[in-house]
């Protein structure tokens, strides 16, 4: 669906700059307690300038299903990102709308993630993507803290066929290393390309996208040699 996502975009100018830099997904944050929160009226303006072909993602934390579906439909979003404590049963209330389920992984590794996804399989509500972020107690992401890349690399097979999106503390300086070590399907960053919370640094965005794109291309070439 995408390979490079920039999340927490709050303004029309930032949305245009992120798209121009070559990111293929842009995230709009609807969590009211986040410094990157965007009210629905402003989100409509931000979503309207995102070019065709760039995935529009709405991030929600423990919001009612009606509110999630309403925002998705009103803005013409392409993907719902659930970043709270939503149980597998919650996904059933979103109808056929595609979902990326975010997981905050700590010392227990991806075993809880695998158990969650298995329950989703039983219910027929498997998310399209699984995003893995670092856990920090009391926070729902955007901490700038990196996940345990080596543990993810060793345990990612436990996720089955659900594509892995790597998030958590990714920057222009470390994203290539993260891609080489974890081999995710995609990467996602917010704080790693900001000049201040909710304000993207266009140069950092360009460098992040370029570094990630080069790393993904190199991984693809490596995979060709291995086959």
C-alpha positions in Angstrom: 0.0 0.0 0.0 2.9 2.3 0.8 6.6 2.2 1.8 7.3 5.6 3.3 4.8 7.4 5.5 5.2 10.8 7.2 2.7 11.1 10.1 1.5 14.0 12.2 1.1 16.4 9.3 -0.9 19.4 10.6 -0.9 22.0 7.8 -1.5 22.4 4.1 2.0 23.6 3.5 3.5 20.6 5.3 1.3 18.2 3.4 2.5 19.7 0.1 6.1 19.6 1.2 5.9 16.0 2.3 4.2 14.9 -1.0 6.8 16.8 -3.0 9.6 15.0 -1.1 8.3 11.7 -2.4 6.6 10.2 0.6 3.8 7.9 -0.5 1.6 8.1 2.6 0.7 11.1 4.9 -0.9 10.7 8.3 -3.3 13.1 9.9 -3.7 12.7 13.7 -7.2 12.9 15.2 -6.1 12.2 18.8 -7.0 15.3 20.8 -4.3 14.9 23.4 -1.5 14.8 20.8 0.5 17.9 19.9 -0.1 16.9 16.3 -3.9 16.8 16.6 -5.8 18.2 13.7 -9.5 19.1 14.0 -11.8 17.7 11.4 -12.4 21.1 9.6 -8.7 21.7 9.2 -8.1 18.1 8.3 -10.4 18.5 5.3 -8.1 21.3 4.0 -5.0 19.2 4.6 -6.5 16.1 2.9 -7.6 18.1 0.0 -4.1 19.0 -1.1 -2.7 15.5 -0.8 -2.0 14.4 -4.4 -3.7 11.4 -6.0 -1.6 8.3 -5.4 -0.4 9.4 -1.9 -2.1 7.3 0.7 -4.2 9.4 3.1 -4.1 7.9 6.6 -6.2 8.9 9.6 -4.7 8.1 13.0 -7.2 7.5 15.9 -6.7 6.6 19.5 -9.6 4.9 21.4 -12.2 6.9 19.3 -15.7 5.5 18.9 -16.2 3.5 15.7 -18.8 6.0 14.5 -16.3 8.9 14.7 -13.6 6.9 13.0 -15.9 5.9 10.1 -17.3 9.4 9.9 -13.9 11.0 9.5 -12.7 8.3 7.0 -15.7 8.9 4.8 -15.9 12.7 5.1 -12.2 13.1 4.2 -12.0 10.4 1.6 -9.2 8.7 3.5 -7.5 5.5 2.3 -6.5 3.9 5.5 -7.4 3.9 9.2 -4.6 3.8 11.7 -5.6 2.5 15.2 -3.0 3.5 17.7 -4.8 3.0 21.0 -6.2 0.0 23.0 -8.8 -1.1 20.5 -9.5 -4.8 20.8 -9.8 -7.1 17.7 -13.6 -6.9 18.0 -13.4 -3.2 17.3 -12.2 -3.7 13.8 -15.4 -5.4 12.9 -17.3 -2.2 13.5 -15.3 -0.4 10.8 -16.9 -2.3 7.9 -14.7 -2.9 4.9 -12.5 0.1 5.6 -8.8 -0.9 5.5 -7.0 -0.7 8.8 -3.4 -0.5 10.0 -3.2 -1.6 13.6 -0.4 0.0 15.6 1.3 -1.9 18.4 3.6 -0.6 21.1 6.1 -3.3 21.7 8.1 -3.6 24.9 10.3 -6.2 26.6 7.8 -9.1 25.8 8.5 -8.7 22.1 5.9 -9.4 19.4 4.1 -12.3 21.1 1.2 -10.1 22.2 1.0 -8.8 18.6 0.9 -12.3 17.2 -1.9 -13.2 19.7 -3.9 -10.1 18.7 -3.5 -10.9 15.0 -4.5 -14.5 15.6 -7.7 -13.3 17.3 -8.4 -11.0 14.3 -8.0 -14.0 12.0 -10.6 -15.9 14.0 -13.0 -13.0 13.7 -12.3 -12.3 10.1 -11.1 -8.8 10.9 -7.4 -9.1 10.0 -5.8 -5.6 9.5 -4.1 -4.8 6.3 -0.9 -3.7 8.0 0.7 -4.0 11.4 2.7 -1.0 12.6 5.2 -1.6 15.4 6.2 1.3 17.6 8.3 1.5 20.8 6.4 1.4 24.1 6.6 4.1 26.6 4.1 3.9 29.5 1.3 6.4 29.3 1.9 7.4 25.8 0.4 6.3 22.5 3.3 7.0 20.2 5.2 10.0 18.9 7.8 9.5 21.6 10.9 9.5 19.4 12.0 6.2 21.0 13.3 3.4 18.8 12.0 -0.2 19.0 14.2 -3.2 19.5 15.2 -3.7 15.9 17.1 -7.0 16.5 14.2 -8.5 18.4 11.8 -7.5 15.6 14.1 -9.0 13.0 14.2 -12.3 14.9 10.5 -12.4 15.6 8.8 -10.8 12.7 7.8 -14.2 11.2 5.4 -14.5 14.1 3.2 -11.9 12.4 2.4 -14.3 9.6 1.5 -12.7 6.3 0.5 -9.3 7.7 3.0 -6.7 6.4 5.2 -5.0 9.0 5.4 -1.2 9.2 8.3 0.0 11.3 7.9 3.2 13.4 9.5 4.6 16.5 12.4 7.1 16.6 13.2 6.9 12.9 15.2 9.7 11.5 17.1 10.6 8.3 20.2 9.3 10.0 19.0 5.9 11.2 16.2 4.9 8.8 18.5 3.0 6.4 20.0 1.0 9.2 16.6 0.2 10.5 15.4 -1.0 7.1 18.5 -3.2 6.6 18.1 -4.8 10.0 14.4 -5.3 10.3 13.4 -5.6 6.6 10.0 -4.0 7.1 7.4 -3.5 4.3 7.3 0.2 5.1 8.5 2.8 7.5 6.7 5.6 9.4 8.0 8.7 11.2 6.7 11.8 12.8 9.1 13.3 15.4 12.1 12.3 13.4 11.5 14.9 10.7 10.1 17.8 12.8 11.5 21.2 13.7 8.9 21.3 16.5 6.0 19.1 17.5 3.5 19.2 14.6 5.8 21.2 12.3 7.7 19.3 9.6 11.3 20.3 8.6 11.2 20.1 4.7 14.9 19.3 4.5 14.6 16.5 7.1 11.6 15.1 5.3 13.6 15.0 2.0 16.6 13.4 3.5 14.4 10.8 5.3 12.6 9.9 2.1 15.8 9.7 0.1 17.5 7.5 2.7 14.6 5.2 3.1 14.0 4.9 -0.7 17.7 4.0 -1.3 17.6 1.4 1.5 14.4 -0.2 0.2 15.9 -0.4 -3.3 19.1 -2.0 -1.9 17.1 -4.6 0.0 15.1 -5.4 -3.2 18.4 -5.9 -5.1 19.7 -8.1 -2.3 16.6 -10.2 -2.4 17.0 -10.6 -6.2 20.5 -12.0 -5.7 19.3 -14.4 -3.0 16.7 -15.9 -5.3 
